[in-house]
Amino acid sequence: MAPATYASINLNAINHNVLQVKKFAPDAKIMAVVKANAYGHGLKRIAAQIAGVNALAVARVDEGISLRNSGFEKEIVVLEGFVNQDELYELISYDLTLVIHNHHQLEILINCTRKGRVKAWLKFDTGMSRLGFDSEQIRLIFQQLQSISVIRQPPGIMTHLANADDLSHSGTHAQMKLFADQTLHIQTEKSIANSAGIIAWPDSISDWVRPGIMLYGVSPFSDRNGATLGLKTVMALNSRVIAVKQLKAGTAIGYGSTWVSDKSIKMGVIAIGYGDGYPRSAQSGTPVLVNGSRVPLIGRVSMDMITVDLSKLSDVQPGDPVTLWGEELPVEEIAQWANTIPYTLLCGITQRVDIVEI
Ligand SMILES: *Cc1c(COP(=O)(O)O)cnc(C)c1O
């Protein structure tokens, strides 16, 4: 039996998008970012499908272990690194690449008695002010790491851009300059660019690039969608109509009675809500595809249902197909209507939503 609400994942689109990364960054190695269950697309599924990348990157140790346990044999980078000795030892045992970003980790490494040679990146905070050593410390820390025998030498150096999605922001130039100045004489692999860097800041492309959102066919910029960047949509979120009803003028719809019809309308109820990850913040007017045509959301999003105005469509029946976002209805557009970013929508798909590979 077909599930009421499901996300379809177009696995071929992933590798098309990897090729797009290579068009922007032909000489760089690719660390494909698959944190947060591959941005909601399914970690193991994406890891099994993706081709032509040099490593995968996750945020946390447990994500790295589950990826390794699924049989993925290539390099896995754990972007947040470890917080205690147990986690460090797990990283070493599972041959996961470390990211070293603070003094606490350095202490643990200095006291590490494990043998082995684990790959590591040193994180340089050039302006995100989140993880990483600052510019006064970075060269000294790089030197200190040379004497830590458990680390394969030399560690790479990476930084993360805070404003690469904003083409007019001067902070990106400042971050790139600081990175270049401080690492100029350090001979090792370097990495700066996320998706927005890869697409819009050619100077941020160095030895390794770290695409995330663009692999899923989605744009990191608020003013253009993935298709305009040559990317192919990977996820579509689908459901179906479960009721169609004629309402009199003056009828209030849904919780809070926030939407009141000013004329007689034909309303449709669709089996999706915030319990599936459809954003509650989606405003009345948010487009929804019913039988392939755009109709507006009306009233509040509930846990299991939304309501739409079907007046302009003839002959809609319960069971008819609905798409909430996908190739024909970019998730970037839905994110704008919901006052959020596409990242939160993709990773916000809940357990209840079946995943169907196409
Ligand atoms: C999430 C993440 C990325 C990928 O960012 P996108 O904007 O999705 O391309 C790259 N690098 C780091 C350190 C990250 O945390």
The ligand as an SDF file (V2000), in Angstrom:
LIG
                    3D

 15 15  0  0  0  0  0  0  0  0999 V2000
   27.7410   21.9760    7.0710 C   0  0  0  0  0  0  0  0  0  0  0  0
   29.1230   22.3210    6.7140 C   0  0  0  0  0  0  0  0  0  0  0  0
   29.5230   22.4430    5.3760 C   0  0  0  0  0  0  0  0  0  0  0  0
   28.5450   22.3480    4.2170 C   0  0  0  0  0  0  0  0  0  0  0  0
   27.8170   23.5500    4.1240 O   0  0  0  0  0  0  0  0  0  0  0  0
   26.7750   23.8060    2.9370 P   0  0  0  0  0  0  0  0  0  0  0  0
   26.3520   25.2140    3.1180 O   0  0  0  0  0  0  0  0  0  0  0  0
   25.6370   22.8530    3.1610 O   0  0  0  0  0  0  0  0  0  0  0  0
   27.4860   23.5380    1.6710 O   0  0  0  0  0  0  0  0  0  0  0  0
   30.8590   22.6640    5.1150 C   0  0  0  0  0  0  0  0  0  0  0  0
   31.7600   22.7850    6.1220 N   0  0  0  0  0  0  0  0  0  0  0  0
   31.4130   22.6990    7.4170 C   0  0  0  0  0  0  0  0  0  0  0  0
   32.4380   22.8520    8.4740 C   0  0  0  0  0  0  0  0  0  0  0  0
   30.0760   22.4770    7.7580 C   0  0  0  0  0  0  0  0  0  0  0  0
   29.7350   22.4030    9.0440 O   0  0  0  0  0  0  0  0  0  0  0  0
  1  2  1  0
  2  3  1  0
  2 14  2  0
  3  4  1  0
  3 10  2  0
  4  5  1  0
  5  6  1  0
  6  7  2  0
  6  8  1  0
  6  9  1  0
 10 11  1  0
 11 12  2  0
 12 13  1  0
 12 14  1  0
 14 15  1  0
M  END
$$$$
